Amino acid sequence: MKNHISKFFNICTKGVYKKVEKMIKAVIFDMDGVLIDTEKHYNAAWCEAARSAGFDFTRQHALLLRSLDARLASKLMKDIFGEGFDYFAIREVRRKLVAERLAKYGLEKKPGIDGLLAFLRNKGIKTAVATATPIELTYQHLERIGIKEKFDKIVSAKQVPNGKPAPDVYLYACEQINEKPQDCIAVEDSPNGIKSAYAAGCKPVMVPDLTPPDEEILPMLYGVAKTLADIEEIMDGNNSK
């Protein structure tokens, strides 16, 4: 499996991707782990919060929760740790710990985002954000790193019936920017996000953050970009037809 994934990385970082007939009209971004370097803080905070509640919670458990709908996350944690795992109470502690970490370390913008957004704007390609983070906090974070006004639309999974990996938030984002999912690239870093974008009919591009693509999601991917800047090559190749 490792050799297969490594080969896929080598191909995609050279700008090779699955070609399609239609031009890309929009790029929809996840936020945490894609636009801002926050997933490492969520991971550490989940571990601290759950361990303080008495659970043998590891980094691998935290990775499962990335972008996952809260109802599914609660069930998953109960399946793993038993009925005593109060997901929502532990999440409140995690939220406080994340806020403390961001106050201490600052909010870091992912490399390449400014150049990519300018590139897309010059090409006349729409941009949106489709995140699992609550909308007001999303606005705050994007404002803090100076890119909030650069998106045509910003939506949250909290605004739709079902969070990721259900397709709802991507379908909603496409509706808001008046584009068909098949004409949109969705930029994600987590399996739950990739599954959501794929189920919506978008073209998922993974920019790995904490984990590389695995065998389950590899068939769903339109491509893998080592950094956000590498997406420019994908866009140039696709839209030059």
Biotite code that builds the C-alpha atoms (Angstrom):
import biotite.structure as struc

atoms = struc.array([
    struc.Atom([0.000, 0.000, 0.000], chain_id="A", res_id=1, res_name="MET", atom_name="CA", element="C"),
    struc.Atom([2.819, 2.421, 0.879], chain_id="A", res_id=2, res_name="LYS", atom_name="CA", element="C"),
    struc.Atom([4.420, 1.984, -2.537], chain_id="A", res_id=3, res_name="ASN", atom_name="CA", element="C"),
    struc.Atom([1.059, 2.553, -4.217], chain_id="A", res_id=4, res_name="HIS", atom_name="CA", element="C"),
    struc.Atom([0.466, 5.776, -2.291], chain_id="A", res_id=5, res_name="ILE", atom_name="CA", element="C"),
    struc.Atom([4.028, 7.003, -2.871], chain_id="A", res_id=6, res_name="SER", atom_name="CA", element="C"),
    struc.Atom([3.667, 6.412, -6.598], chain_id="A", res_id=7, res_name="LYS", atom_name="CA", element="C"),
    struc.Atom([0.385, 8.331, -6.605], chain_id="A", res_id=8, res_name="PHE", atom_name="CA", element="C"),
    struc.Atom([2.060, 11.248, -4.815], chain_id="A", res_id=9, res_name="PHE", atom_name="CA", element="C"),
    struc.Atom([4.927, 11.320, -7.304], chain_id="A", res_id=10, res_name="ASN", atom_name="CA", element="C"),
    struc.Atom([2.569, 11.401, -10.246], chain_id="A", res_id=11, res_name="ILE", atom_name="CA", element="C"),
    struc.Atom([0.218, 14.049, -8.846], chain_id="A", res_id=12, res_name="CYS", atom_name="CA", element="C"),
    struc.Atom([2.905, 16.431, -7.648], chain_id="A", res_id=13, res_name="THR", atom_name="CA", element="C"),
    struc.Atom([4.205, 16.572, -11.209], chain_id="A", res_id=14, res_name="LYS", atom_name="CA", element="C"),
    struc.Atom([0.861, 17.968, -12.290], chain_id="A", res_id=15, res_name="GLY", atom_name="CA", element="C"),
    struc.Atom([-0.656, 14.806, -13.741], chain_id="A", res_id=16, res_name="VAL", atom_name="CA", element="C"),
    struc.Atom([-4.346, 14.392, -12.916], chain_id="A", res_id=17, res_name="TYR", atom_name="CA", element="C"),
    struc.Atom([-7.501, 12.730, -14.187], chain_id="A", res_id=18, res_name="LYS", atom_name="CA", element="C"),
    struc.Atom([-8.550, 14.630, -17.285], chain_id="A", res_id=19, res_name="LYS", atom_name="CA", element="C"),
    struc.Atom([-12.205, 15.469, -17.899], chain_id="A", res_id=20, res_name="VAL", atom_name="CA", element="C"),
    struc.Atom([-14.125, 17.028, -20.726], chain_id="A", res_id=21, res_name="GLU", atom_name="CA", element="C"),
    struc.Atom([-15.653, 20.026, -18.951], chain_id="A", res_id=22, res_name="LYS", atom_name="CA", element="C"),
    struc.Atom([-13.841, 23.067, -17.682], chain_id="A", res_id=23, res_name="MET", atom_name="CA", element="C"),
    struc.Atom([-13.649, 23.738, -13.972], chain_id="A", res_id=24, res_name="ILE", atom_name="CA", element="C"),
    struc.Atom([-15.826, 26.689, -13.019], chain_id="A", res_id=25, res_name="LYS", atom_name="CA", element="C"),
    struc.Atom([-15.268, 26.821, -9.257], chain_id="A", res_id=26, res_name="ALA", atom_name="CA", element="C"),
    struc.Atom([-12.962, 25.648, -6.487], chain_id="A", res_id=27, res_name="VAL", atom_name="CA", element="C"),
    struc.Atom([-14.484, 24.922, -3.079], chain_id="A", res_id=28, res_name="ILE", atom_name="CA", element="C"),
    struc.Atom([-12.148, 24.727, -0.091], chain_id="A", res_id=29, res_name="PHE", atom_name="CA", element="C"),
    struc.Atom([-12.386, 23.026, 3.253], chain_id="A", res_id=30, res_name="ASP", atom_name="CA", element="C"),
    struc.Atom([-10.942, 25.321, 5.929], chain_id="A", res_id=31, res_name="MET", atom_name="CA", element="C"),
    struc.Atom([-9.172, 23.496, 8.790], chain_id="A", res_id=32, res_name="ASP", atom_name="CA", element="C"),
    struc.Atom([-6.082, 21.727, 7.519], chain_id="A", res_id=33, res_name="GLY", atom_name="CA", element="C"),
    struc.Atom([-6.491, 23.267, 4.048], chain_id="A", res_id=34, res_name="VAL", atom_name="CA", element="C"),
    struc.Atom([-6.627, 27.058, 4.444], chain_id="A", res_id=35, res_name="LEU", atom_name="CA", element="C"),
    struc.Atom([-5.380, 27.252, 8.036], chain_id="A", res_id=36, res_name="ILE", atom_name="CA", element="C"),
    struc.Atom([-2.966, 25.034, 9.937], chain_id="A", res_id=37, res_name="ASP", atom_name="CA", element="C"),
    struc.Atom([-5.309, 24.124, 12.788], chain_id="A", res_id=38, res_name="THR", atom_name="CA", element="C"),
    struc.Atom([-5.766, 20.359, 12.580], chain_id="A", res_id=39, res_name="GLU", atom_name="CA", element="C"),
    struc.Atom([-2.635, 19.776, 14.672], chain_id="A", res_id=40, res_name="LYS", atom_name="CA", element="C"),
    struc.Atom([-4.231, 21.843, 17.456], chain_id="A", res_id=41, res_name="HIS", atom_name="CA", element="C"),
    struc.Atom([-7.542, 19.981, 17.206], chain_id="A", res_id=42, res_name="TYR", atom_name="CA", element="C"),
    struc.Atom([-5.684, 16.687, 17.363], chain_id="A", res_id=43, res_name="ASN", atom_name="CA", element="C"),
    struc.Atom([-3.711, 17.618, 20.469], chain_id="A", res_id=44, res_name="ALA", atom_name="CA", element="C"),
    struc.Atom([-6.767, 19.130, 22.171], chain_id="A", res_id=45, res_name="ALA", atom_name="CA", element="C"),
    struc.Atom([-8.940, 16.074, 21.519], chain_id="A", res_id=46, res_name="TRP", atom_name="CA", element="C"),
    struc.Atom([-6.298, 13.868, 23.113], chain_id="A", res_id=47, res_name="CYS", atom_name="CA", element="C"),
    struc.Atom([-5.937, 16.095, 26.143], chain_id="A", res_id=48, res_name="GLU", atom_name="CA", element="C"),
    struc.Atom([-9.693, 16.526, 26.663], chain_id="A", res_id=49, res_name="ALA", atom_name="CA", element="C"),
    struc.Atom([-10.526, 12.829, 26.310], chain_id="A", res_id=50, res_name="ALA", atom_name="CA", element="C"),
    struc.Atom([-7.620, 11.670, 28.464], chain_id="A", res_id=51, res_name="ARG", atom_name="CA", element="C"),
    struc.Atom([-8.595, 14.107, 31.190], chain_id="A", res_id=52, res_name="SER", atom_name="CA", element="C"),
    struc.Atom([-12.016, 12.424, 31.144], chain_id="A", res_id=53, res_name="ALA", atom_name="CA", element="C"),
    struc.Atom([-10.333, 9.071, 31.769], chain_id="A", res_id=54, res_name="GLY", atom_name="CA", element="C"),
    struc.Atom([-10.150, 7.549, 28.289], chain_id="A", res_id=55, res_name="PHE", atom_name="CA", element="C"),
    struc.Atom([-7.131, 5.974, 26.602], chain_id="A", res_id=56, res_name="ASP", atom_name="CA", element="C"),
    struc.Atom([-7.519, 8.300, 23.652], chain_id="A", res_id=57, res_name="PHE", atom_name="CA", element="C"),
    struc.Atom([-4.774, 8.441, 21.007], chain_id="A", res_id=58, res_name="THR", atom_name="CA", element="C"),
    struc.Atom([-3.817, 10.540, 18.010], chain_id="A", res_id=59, res_name="ARG", atom_name="CA", element="C"),
    struc.Atom([-5.397, 7.909, 15.754], chain_id="A", res_id=60, res_name="GLN", atom_name="CA", element="C"),
    struc.Atom([-8.755, 8.369, 17.472], chain_id="A", res_id=61, res_name="HIS", atom_name="CA", element="C"),
    struc.Atom([-8.538, 12.124, 16.954], chain_id="A", res_id=62, res_name="ALA", atom_name="CA", element="C"),
    struc.Atom([-7.798, 11.640, 13.262], chain_id="A", res_id=63, res_name="LEU", atom_name="CA", element="C"),
    struc.Atom([-11.087, 9.775, 12.879], chain_id="A", res_id=64, res_name="LEU", atom_name="CA", element="C"),
    struc.Atom([-12.971, 12.873, 14.047], chain_id="A", res_id=65, res_name="LEU", atom_name="CA", element="C"),
    struc.Atom([-11.677, 15.279, 11.393], chain_id="A", res_id=66, res_name="ARG", atom_name="CA", element="C"),
    struc.Atom([-14.682, 17.002, 9.770], chain_id="A", res_id=67, res_name="SER", atom_name="CA", element="C"),
    struc.Atom([-16.989, 14.246, 11.020], chain_id="A", res_id=68, res_name="LEU", atom_name="CA", element="C"),
    struc.Atom([-20.647, 15.057, 11.714], chain_id="A", res_id=69, res_name="ASP", atom_name="CA", element="C"),
    struc.Atom([-21.136, 15.324, 15.493], chain_id="A", res_id=70, res_name="ALA", atom_name="CA", element="C"),
    struc.Atom([-23.865, 12.686, 15.650], chain_id="A", res_id=71, res_name="ARG", atom_name="CA", element="C"),
    struc.Atom([-21.691, 10.186, 13.809], chain_id="A", res_id=72, res_name="LEU", atom_name="CA", element="C"),
    struc.Atom([-18.685, 11.166, 15.899], chain_id="A", res_id=73, res_name="ALA", atom_name="CA", element="C"),
    struc.Atom([-20.592, 10.596, 19.136], chain_id="A", res_id=74, res_name="SER", atom_name="CA", element="C"),
    struc.Atom([-21.713, 7.137, 18.017], chain_id="A", res_id=75, res_name="LYS", atom_name="CA", element="C"),
    struc.Atom([-18.220, 6.245, 16.815], chain_id="A", res_id=76, res_name="LEU", atom_name="CA", element="C"),
    struc.Atom([-16.609, 7.191, 20.117], chain_id="A", res_id=77, res_name="MET", atom_name="CA", element="C"),
    struc.Atom([-19.235, 5.262, 22.094], chain_id="A", res_id=78, res_name="LYS", atom_name="CA", element="C"),
    struc.Atom([-18.617, 2.243, 19.871], chain_id="A", res_id=79, res_name="ASP", atom_name="CA", element="C"),
    struc.Atom([-14.906, 2.469, 20.659], chain_id="A", res_id=80, res_name="ILE", atom_name="CA", element="C"),
    struc.Atom([-14.910, 3.530, 24.318], chain_id="A", res_id=81, res_name="PHE", atom_name="CA", element="C"),
    struc.Atom([-18.374, 2.574, 25.548], chain_id="A", res_id=82, res_name="GLY", atom_name="CA", element="C"),
    struc.Atom([-21.488, 4.490, 26.564], chain_id="A", res_id=83, res_name="GLU", atom_name="CA", element="C"),
    struc.Atom([-19.536, 6.452, 29.151], chain_id="A", res_id=84, res_name="GLY", atom_name="CA", element="C"),
    struc.Atom([-17.844, 8.555, 26.466], chain_id="A", res_id=85, res_name="PHE", atom_name="CA", element="C"),
    struc.Atom([-19.750, 11.848, 26.576], chain_id="A", res_id=86, res_name="ASP", atom_name="CA", element="C"),
    struc.Atom([-18.692, 13.210, 23.205], chain_id="A", res_id=87, res_name="TYR", atom_name="CA", element="C"),
    struc.Atom([-20.427, 16.564, 23.504], chain_id="A", res_id=88, res_name="PHE", atom_name="CA", element="C"),
    struc.Atom([-19.055, 17.312, 26.977], chain_id="A", res_id=89, res_name="ALA", atom_name="CA", element="C"),
    struc.Atom([-15.546, 16.341, 25.912], chain_id="A", res_id=90, res_name="ILE", atom_name="CA", element="C"),
    struc.Atom([-15.921, 18.427, 22.771], chain_id="A", res_id=91, res_name="ARG", atom_name="CA", element="C"),
    struc.Atom([-16.663, 21.504, 24.878], chain_id="A", res_id=92, res_name="GLU", atom_name="CA", element="C"),
    struc.Atom([-13.399, 20.971, 26.747], chain_id="A", res_id=93, res_name="VAL", atom_name="CA", element="C"),
    struc.Atom([-11.637, 20.438, 23.422], chain_id="A", res_id=94, res_name="ARG", atom_name="CA", element="C"),
    struc.Atom([-13.035, 23.727, 22.100], chain_id="A", res_id=95, res_name="ARG", atom_name="CA", element="C"),
    struc.Atom([-11.609, 25.631, 25.072], chain_id="A", res_id=96, res_name="LYS", atom_name="CA", element="C"),
    struc.Atom([-8.248, 23.941, 24.667], chain_id="A", res_id=97, res_name="LEU", atom_name="CA", element="C"),
    struc.Atom([-8.127, 24.775, 20.951], chain_id="A", res_id=98, res_name="VAL", atom_name="CA", element="C"),
    struc.Atom([-8.924, 28.429, 21.709], chain_id="A", res_id=99, res_name="ALA", atom_name="CA", element="C"),
    struc.Atom([-6.096, 28.476, 24.248], chain_id="A", res_id=100, res_name="GLU", atom_name="CA", element="C"),
    struc.Atom([-3.675, 26.924, 21.774], chain_id="A", res_id=101, res_name="ARG", atom_name="CA", element="C"),
    struc.Atom([-4.594, 29.401, 19.039], chain_id="A", res_id=102, res_name="LEU", atom_name="CA", element="C"),
    struc.Atom([-4.160, 32.286, 21.476], chain_id="A", res_id=103, res_name="ALA", atom_name="CA", element="C"),
    struc.Atom([-0.716, 30.935, 22.336], chain_id="A", res_id=104, res_name="LYS", atom_name="CA", element="C"),
    struc.Atom([0.553, 29.876, 18.909], chain_id="A", res_id=105, res_name="TYR", atom_name="CA", element="C"),
    struc.Atom([-1.473, 32.091, 16.592], chain_id="A", res_id=106, res_name="GLY", atom_name="CA", element="C"),
    struc.Atom([-3.525, 31.240, 13.528], chain_id="A", res_id=107, res_name="LEU", atom_name="CA", element="C"),
    struc.Atom([-1.242, 30.047, 10.742], chain_id="A", res_id=108, res_name="GLU", atom_name="CA", element="C"),
    struc.Atom([-2.224, 30.396, 7.101], chain_id="A", res_id=109, res_name="LYS", atom_name="CA", element="C"),
    struc.Atom([-1.399, 27.441, 4.870], chain_id="A", res_id=110, res_name="LYS", atom_name="CA", element="C"),
    struc.Atom([1.342, 28.184, 2.308], chain_id="A", res_id=111, res_name="PRO", atom_name="CA", element="C"),
    struc.Atom([0.243, 29.110, -1.190], chain_id="A", res_id=112, res_name="GLY", atom_name="CA", element="C"),
    struc.Atom([-3.314, 30.209, -0.497], chain_id="A", res_id=113, res_name="ILE", atom_name="CA", element="C"),
    struc.Atom([-2.892, 33.884, -1.430], chain_id="A", res_id=114, res_name="ASP", atom_name="CA", element="C"),
    struc.Atom([-1.255, 33.058, -4.739], chain_id="A", res_id=115, res_name="GLY", atom_name="CA", element="C"),
    struc.Atom([-3.849, 30.406, -5.558], chain_id="A", res_id=116, res_name="LEU", atom_name="CA", element="C"),
    struc.Atom([-6.796, 32.677, -4.788], chain_id="A", res_id=117, res_name="LEU", atom_name="CA", element="C"),
    struc.Atom([-5.301, 35.432, -6.954], chain_id="A", res_id=118, res_name="ALA", atom_name="CA", element="C"),
    struc.Atom([-4.697, 32.914, -9.741], chain_id="A", res_id=119, res_name="PHE", atom_name="CA", element="C"),
    struc.Atom([-8.293, 31.676, -9.603], chain_id="A", res_id=120, res_name="LEU", atom_name="CA", element="C"),
    struc.Atom([-9.653, 35.205, -9.538], chain_id="A", res_id=121, res_name="ARG", atom_name="CA", element="C"),
    struc.Atom([-7.603, 36.108, -12.622], chain_id="A", res_id=122, res_name="ASN", atom_name="CA", element="C"),
    struc.Atom([-8.967, 33.034, -14.393], chain_id="A", res_id=123, res_name="LYS", atom_name="CA", element="C"),
    struc.Atom([-12.550, 33.980, -13.548], chain_id="A", res_id=124, res_name="GLY", atom_name="CA", element="C"),
    struc.Atom([-13.020, 30.839, -11.471], chain_id="A", res_id=125, res_name="ILE", atom_name="CA", element="C"),
    struc.Atom([-15.375, 31.115, -8.503], chain_id="A", res_id=126, res_name="LYS", atom_name="CA", element="C"),
    struc.Atom([-14.233, 30.230, -4.998], chain_id="A", res_id=127, res_name="THR", atom_name="CA", element="C"),
    struc.Atom([-16.079, 29.067, -1.904], chain_id="A", res_id=128, res_name="ALA", atom_name="CA", element="C"),
    struc.Atom([-15.476, 27.549, 1.525], chain_id="A", res_id=129, res_name="VAL", atom_name="CA", element="C"),
    struc.Atom([-17.360, 24.469, 2.768], chain_id="A", res_id=130, res_name="ALA", atom_name="CA", element="C"),
    struc.Atom([-16.284, 23.703, 6.319], chain_id="A", res_id=131, res_name="THR", atom_name="CA", element="C"),
    struc.Atom([-17.404, 21.653, 9.297], chain_id="A", res_id=132, res_name="ALA", atom_name="CA", element="C"),
    struc.Atom([-16.588, 24.595, 11.578], chain_id="A", res_id=133, res_name="THR", atom_name="CA", element="C"),
    struc.Atom([-19.493, 26.814, 12.792], chain_id="A", res_id=134, res_name="PRO", atom_name="CA", element="C"),
    struc.Atom([-20.058, 29.720, 10.422], chain_id="A", res_id=135, res_name="ILE", atom_name="CA", element="C"),
    struc.Atom([-19.280, 32.584, 12.840], chain_id="A", res_id=136, res_name="GLU", atom_name="CA", element="C"),
    struc.Atom([-15.989, 30.996, 13.901], chain_id="A", res_id=137, res_name="LEU", atom_name="CA", element="C"),
    struc.Atom([-15.205, 30.385, 10.239], chain_id="A", res_id=138, res_name="THR", atom_name="CA", element="C"),
    struc.Atom([-15.745, 34.068, 9.480], chain_id="A", res_id=139, res_name="TYR", atom_name="CA", element="C"),
    struc.Atom([-13.489, 35.028, 12.399], chain_id="A", res_id=140, res_name="GLN", atom_name="CA", element="C"),
    struc.Atom([-10.670, 32.733, 11.344], chain_id="A", res_id=141, res_name="HIS", atom_name="CA", element="C"),
    struc.Atom([-10.756, 33.759, 7.688], chain_id="A", res_id=142, res_name="LEU", atom_name="CA", element="C"),
    struc.Atom([-10.903, 37.424, 8.689], chain_id="A", res_id=143, res_name="GLU", atom_name="CA", element="C"),
    struc.Atom([-7.888, 37.000, 10.966], chain_id="A", res_id=144, res_name="ARG", atom_name="CA", element="C"),
    struc.Atom([-5.748, 35.625, 8.140], chain_id="A", res_id=145, res_name="ILE", atom_name="CA", element="C"),
    struc.Atom([-7.004, 38.247, 5.686], chain_id="A", res_id=146, res_name="GLY", atom_name="CA", element="C"),
    struc.Atom([-8.829, 36.129, 3.115], chain_id="A", res_id=147, res_name="ILE", atom_name="CA", element="C"),
    struc.Atom([-12.511, 36.251, 4.120], chain_id="A", res_id=148, res_name="LYS", atom_name="CA", element="C"),
    struc.Atom([-13.451, 38.707, 1.385], chain_id="A", res_id=149, res_name="GLU", atom_name="CA", element="C"),
    struc.Atom([-11.691, 36.682, -1.310], chain_id="A", res_id=150, res_name="LYS", atom_name="CA", element="C"),
    struc.Atom([-14.402, 34.005, -1.479], chain_id="A", res_id=151, res_name="PHE", atom_name="CA", element="C"),
    struc.Atom([-17.645, 34.226, -3.393], chain_id="A", res_id=152, res_name="ASP", atom_name="CA", element="C"),
    struc.Atom([-19.420, 32.228, -0.691], chain_id="A", res_id=153, res_name="LYS", atom_name="CA", element="C"),
    struc.Atom([-18.644, 30.698, 2.710], chain_id="A", res_id=154, res_name="ILE", atom_name="CA", element="C"),
    struc.Atom([-20.848, 27.921, 4.096], chain_id="A", res_id=155, res_name="VAL", atom_name="CA", element="C"),
    struc.Atom([-20.753, 25.594, 7.100], chain_id="A", res_id=156, res_name="SER", atom_name="CA", element="C"),
    struc.Atom([-21.958, 22.037, 7.595], chain_id="A", res_id=157, res_name="ALA", atom_name="CA", element="C"),
    struc.Atom([-23.881, 23.438, 10.576], chain_id="A", res_id=158, res_name="LYS", atom_name="CA", element="C"),
    struc.Atom([-26.194, 25.101, 8.027], chain_id="A", res_id=159, res_name="GLN", atom_name="CA", element="C"),
    struc.Atom([-27.314, 21.812, 6.438], chain_id="A", res_id=160, res_name="VAL", atom_name="CA", element="C"),
    struc.Atom([-29.096, 18.710, 7.778], chain_id="A", res_id=161, res_name="PRO", atom_name="CA", element="C"),
    struc.Atom([-26.095, 16.390, 7.644], chain_id="A", res_id=162, res_name="ASN", atom_name="CA", element="C"),
    struc.Atom([-22.404, 17.085, 8.127], chain_id="A", res_id=163, res_name="GLY", atom_name="CA", element="C"),
    struc.Atom([-19.472, 15.426, 6.394], chain_id="A", res_id=164, res_name="LYS", atom_name="CA", element="C"),
    struc.Atom([-19.072, 12.729, 5.079], chain_id="A", res_id=165, res_name="PRO", atom_name="CA", element="C"),
    struc.Atom([-22.628, 13.328, 3.778], chain_id="A", res_id=166, res_name="ALA", atom_name="CA", element="C"),
    struc.Atom([-22.669, 15.471, 0.616], chain_id="A", res_id=167, res_name="PRO", atom_name="CA", element="C"),
    struc.Atom([-24.990, 18.173, 1.998], chain_id="A", res_id=168, res_name="ASP", atom_name="CA", element="C"),
    struc.Atom([-22.466, 20.963, 2.601], chain_id="A", res_id=169, res_name="VAL", atom_name="CA", element="C"),
    struc.Atom([-20.902, 20.633, -0.855], chain_id="A", res_id=170, res_name="TYR", atom_name="CA", element="C"),
    struc.Atom([-24.281, 20.505, -2.553], chain_id="A", res_id=171, res_name="LEU", atom_name="CA", element="C"),
    struc.Atom([-25.248, 23.629, -0.602], chain_id="A", res_id=172, res_name="TYR", atom_name="CA", element="C"),
    struc.Atom([-22.010, 25.403, -1.578], chain_id="A", res_id=173, res_name="ALA", atom_name="CA", element="C"),
    struc.Atom([-22.581, 24.572, -5.259], chain_id="A", res_id=174, res_name="CYS", atom_name="CA", element="C"),
    struc.Atom([-26.138, 25.854, -5.007], chain_id="A", res_id=175, res_name="GLU", atom_name="CA", element="C"),
    struc.Atom([-24.950, 29.096, -3.416], chain_id="A", res_id=176, res_name="GLN", atom_name="CA", element="C"),
    struc.Atom([-22.431, 29.795, -6.190], chain_id="A", res_id=177, res_name="ILE", atom_name="CA", element="C"),
    struc.Atom([-24.841, 28.548, -8.883], chain_id="A", res_id=178, res_name="ASN", atom_name="CA", element="C"),
    struc.Atom([-22.540, 25.872, -10.271], chain_id="A", res_id=179, res_name="GLU", atom_name="CA", element="C"),
    struc.Atom([-22.980, 22.154, -10.888], chain_id="A", res_id=180, res_name="LYS", atom_name="CA", element="C"),
    struc.Atom([-20.929, 19.884, -8.608], chain_id="A", res_id=181, res_name="PRO", atom_name="CA", element="C"),
    struc.Atom([-19.258, 18.173, -11.572], chain_id="A", res_id=182, res_name="GLN", atom_name="CA", element="C"),
    struc.Atom([-17.822, 21.539, -12.609], chain_id="A", res_id=183, res_name="ASP", atom_name="CA", element="C"),
    struc.Atom([-16.257, 22.157, -9.181], chain_id="A", res_id=184, res_name="CYS", atom_name="CA", element="C"),
    struc.Atom([-12.996, 21.039, -7.625], chain_id="A", res_id=185, res_name="ILE", atom_name="CA", element="C"),
    struc.Atom([-13.231, 20.426, -3.879], chain_id="A", res_id=186, res_name="ALA", atom_name="CA", element="C"),
    struc.Atom([-9.988, 20.866, -1.929], chain_id="A", res_id=187, res_name="VAL", atom_name="CA", element="C"),
    struc.Atom([-9.812, 18.677, 1.170], chain_id="A", res_id=188, res_name="GLU", atom_name="CA", element="C"),
    struc.Atom([-7.278, 17.206, 3.598], chain_id="A", res_id=189, res_name="ASP", atom_name="CA", element="C"),
    struc.Atom([-9.291, 14.504, 5.391], chain_id="A", res_id=190, res_name="SER", atom_name="CA", element="C"),
    struc.Atom([-11.045, 11.285, 4.356], chain_id="A", res_id=191, res_name="PRO", atom_name="CA", element="C"),
    struc.Atom([-14.413, 12.513, 5.670], chain_id="A", res_id=192, res_name="ASN", atom_name="CA", element="C"),
    struc.Atom([-14.092, 15.641, 3.576], chain_id="A", res_id=193, res_name="GLY", atom_name="CA", element="C"),
    struc.Atom([-13.077, 13.708, 0.476], chain_id="A", res_id=194, res_name="ILE", atom_name="CA", element="C"),
    struc.Atom([-16.060, 11.375, 0.903], chain_id="A", res_id=195, res_name="LYS", atom_name="CA", element="C"),
    struc.Atom([-18.404, 14.351, 1.254], chain_id="A", res_id=196, res_name="SER", atom_name="CA", element="C"),
    struc.Atom([-17.120, 16.066, -1.882], chain_id="A", res_id=197, res_name="ALA", atom_name="CA", element="C"),
    struc.Atom([-17.123, 12.837, -3.885], chain_id="A", res_id=198, res_name="TYR", atom_name="CA", element="C"),
    struc.Atom([-20.673, 11.958, -2.817], chain_id="A", res_id=199, res_name="ALA", atom_name="CA", element="C"),
    struc.Atom([-21.803, 15.423, -3.932], chain_id="A", res_id=200, res_name="ALA", atom_name="CA", element="C"),
    struc.Atom([-20.353, 14.845, -7.388], chain_id="A", res_id=201, res_name="GLY", atom_name="CA", element="C"),
    struc.Atom([-17.479, 17.314, -7.065], chain_id="A", res_id=202, res_name="CYS", atom_name="CA", element="C"),
    struc.Atom([-13.911, 16.558, -8.127], chain_id="A", res_id=203, res_name="LYS", atom_name="CA", element="C"),
    struc.Atom([-11.922, 16.053, -4.903], chain_id="A", res_id=204, res_name="PRO", atom_name="CA", element="C"),
    struc.Atom([-8.314, 17.197, -4.769], chain_id="A", res_id=205, res_name="VAL", atom_name="CA", element="C"),
    struc.Atom([-6.478, 16.222, -1.610], chain_id="A", res_id=206, res_name="MET", atom_name="CA", element="C"),
    struc.Atom([-3.809, 18.424, -0.075], chain_id="A", res_id=207, res_name="VAL", atom_name="CA", element="C"),
    struc.Atom([-2.655, 16.080, 2.700], chain_id="A", res_id=208, res_name="PRO", atom_name="CA", element="C"),
    struc.Atom([-2.134, 17.588, 6.130], chain_id="A", res_id=209, res_name="ASP", atom_name="CA", element="C"),
    struc.Atom([-1.858, 15.033, 8.949], chain_id="A", res_id=210, res_name="LEU", atom_name="CA", element="C"),
    struc.Atom([-2.285, 11.903, 6.800], chain_id="A", res_id=211, res_name="THR", atom_name="CA", element="C"),
    struc.Atom([-1.745, 10.849, 3.174], chain_id="A", res_id=212, res_name="PRO", atom_name="CA", element="C"),
    struc.Atom([-4.527, 9.364, 1.033], chain_id="A", res_id=213, res_name="PRO", atom_name="CA", element="C"),
    struc.Atom([-5.279, 5.723, 1.785], chain_id="A", res_id=214, res_name="ASP", atom_name="CA", element="C"),
    struc.Atom([-6.564, 2.909, -0.415], chain_id="A", res_id=215, res_name="GLU", atom_name="CA", element="C"),
    struc.Atom([-10.185, 3.660, 0.482], chain_id="A", res_id=216, res_name="GLU", atom_name="CA", element="C"),
    struc.Atom([-10.162, 7.223, -0.829], chain_id="A", res_id=217, res_name="ILE", atom_name="CA", element="C"),
    struc.Atom([-7.597, 6.964, -3.636], chain_id="A", res_id=218, res_name="LEU", atom_name="CA", element="C"),
    struc.Atom([-10.285, 5.943, -6.180], chain_id="A", res_id=219, res_name="PRO", atom_name="CA", element="C"),
    struc.Atom([-12.348, 9.001, -5.224], chain_id="A", res_id=220, res_name="MET", atom_name="CA", element="C"),
    struc.Atom([-9.596, 11.508, -5.948], chain_id="A", res_id=221, res_name="LEU", atom_name="CA", element="C"),
    struc.Atom([-9.359, 13.744, -8.973], chain_id="A", res_id=222, res_name="TYR", atom_name="CA", element="C"),
    struc.Atom([-5.817, 14.466, -7.852], chain_id="A", res_id=223, res_name="GLY", atom_name="CA", element="C"),
    struc.Atom([-3.380, 15.077, -5.021], chain_id="A", res_id=224, res_name="VAL", atom_name="CA", element="C"),
    struc.Atom([-1.495, 18.358, -4.608], chain_id="A", res_id=225, res_name="ALA", atom_name="CA", element="C"),
    struc.Atom([1.487, 18.546, -2.305], chain_id="A", res_id=226, res_name="LYS", atom_name="CA", element="C"),
    struc.Atom([0.678, 22.193, -1.547], chain_id="A", res_id=227, res_name="THR", atom_name="CA", element="C"),
    struc.Atom([-2.084, 24.612, -2.484], chain_id="A", res_id=228, res_name="LEU", atom_name="CA", element="C"),
    struc.Atom([0.244, 26.184, -5.058], chain_id="A", res_id=229, res_name="ALA", atom_name="CA", element="C"),
    struc.Atom([0.319, 22.899, -6.994], chain_id="A", res_id=230, res_name="ASP", atom_name="CA", element="C"),
    struc.Atom([-3.404, 23.235, -7.693], chain_id="A", res_id=231, res_name="ILE", atom_name="CA", element="C"),
    struc.Atom([-2.566, 26.018, -10.165], chain_id="A", res_id=232, res_name="GLU", atom_name="CA", element="C"),
    struc.Atom([-0.988, 23.446, -12.478], chain_id="A", res_id=233, res_name="GLU", atom_name="CA", element="C"),
    struc.Atom([-4.092, 21.277, -12.316], chain_id="A", res_id=234, res_name="ILE", atom_name="CA", element="C"),
    struc.Atom([-6.269, 24.271, -13.134], chain_id="A", res_id=235, res_name="MET", atom_name="CA", element="C"),
    struc.Atom([-4.036, 25.435, -15.967], chain_id="A", res_id=236, res_name="ASP", atom_name="CA", element="C"),
    struc.Atom([-4.015, 21.993, -17.549], chain_id="A", res_id=237, res_name="GLY", atom_name="CA", element="C"),
    struc.Atom([-7.750, 21.448, -17.250], chain_id="A", res_id=238, res_name="ASN", atom_name="CA", element="C"),
    struc.Atom([-8.949, 24.884, -18.327], chain_id="A", res_id=239, res_name="ASN", atom_name="CA", element="C"),
    struc.Atom([-6.566, 25.238, -21.237], chain_id="A", res_id=240, res_name="SER", atom_name="CA", element="C"),
    struc.Atom([-8.561, 22.715, -23.300], chain_id="A", res_id=241, res_name="LYS", atom_name="CA", element="C"),
])
